[in-house]
Amino acid sequence: MARTVGAILDEIAELSIEDQEMVDEIVHKRIIEGKREEIYADYQAALEERKQGKTKSGSVGDLFADIG
């Protein structure tokens, strides 16, 4: 059963302040963890691209020389 964000927020509003704070803390921690997982996935993808020779390394001067 799909619920809307508004419906979920309405249900949370019915909780005590303490329980609302607990929900806030849990959601905040899950968001942080999700961002960490995204960063790690991006890192793994970058490592794979480097392994496959799809990336270069160099200085800022090298970058400008390549695009100029």
C-alpha positions, 0 to 999 in steps of 0.5 A, a space after each residue: 500500500 503506497 502512502 503519500 509523504 503528507 499522510 506519513 507526516 500526519 501520522 508522525 504529527 500524532 506522535 508525542 514530541 519525544 517520539 517525533 524527535 526519535 523519528 527525526 533522529 532515525 531519518 537523519 541517520 538513514 539519510 547520512 548513511 544513504 549519502 555515505 553509500 552513494 559516495 562509496 558507490 561513486 568512489 568504486 565506479 571511479 576506481 573501476 574507470 581508472 582501472 579500465 584506463 578511462 581516466 587521466 591524472 595530472 595537474 590543473 595545467 595539464 587539464 587546461 592544456 587538454 581542453 585548450 
